[in-house]
Each structure stands twice: as structure tokens, then as C-alpha cells.
Amino acid sequence: LGITAAAISGLFVSGLQSVEGIDAEMLIDSRLRSQMEELLARPFADVLADGSGAKLVPVEAGTVTVNWSAALYDLDGDGVDEPNAMMVTVAVAGSGSLSTLVGDHGDLLVKI
């Protein structure tokens, strides 16, 4: 009975550690999406003028830095960036990134 209890408790602990890891990843993903939404709520020209930035955000284990960048983008493949299209990327080093292609529609950002 003791051996069985020891085996089961080991599986229980490893299962909890796995869930904690998933929770941390979900929190970072949420922070990436939040930063993207903050950027998309701003005028096209303002995001493009800033170009890039970084923000410390809280997570369970402390803080992480969410980096973002925005640059004009070539939509038609002719090697010339379009003045009304840009790629916006937010990222956390070692945890992934999120990119969105947006256009300028009357100084409002619209996803393409």
C-alpha cells in the first residue's frame, strides 16, 4: 500500500508541475495579446513613428519583457514597402511571438 501511495503521489506532483508550466505560458500569451491590442488601438502613424518598444509586465514568477516592433511592409512583392501597410510584432524572448499585418484606413489600424 505504501509503495502504491508513493508512486501515485509522484505522478500527482509531476502533473501539478506540468499544469503550472501551462499556466505560465498562458499568462505570457495573454500579455502578448494585450500588448498587440494596445498597439492596434493607436493611430497608424503613431505606432509607425514609435517603431519599437519594450514593456515590463508581471507574471507569476516575476516579470518578463514584452518587446514590440512595427515596420512598413511590402504587400505586392515588388521590393517597395507600401506606405499604408505595416507588420506589427510583439514577442517575449524564449516564449514566442505574435505578428499581425495591418493597414492604414483613415489613420485607423485595420487587420489585413
C-alpha positions, 0 to 999 in steps of 0.5 A: 500500500505504501509503495502504491501511495508513493508512486501515485503521489509522484505522478500527482506532483509531476502533473501539478508541475506540468499544469503550472508550466501551462499556466505560465505560458498562458499568462505570457500569451495573454500579455502578448495579446494585450500588448498587440491590442494596445498597439492596434488601438493607436493611430497608424502613424503613431505606432509607425513613428514609435517603431519599437518598444519594450514593456515590463509586465508581471507574471507569476514568477516575476516579470518578463519583457514584452518587446514590440516592433512595427515596420512598413511592409511590402504587400505586392512583392515588388521590393517597395514597402507600401506606405499604408501597410505595416507588420506589427510584432510583439514577442517575449524572448524564449516564449514566442511571438505574435505578428499581425499585418495591418493597414492604414484606413483613415489613420485607423489600424485595420487587420489585413 
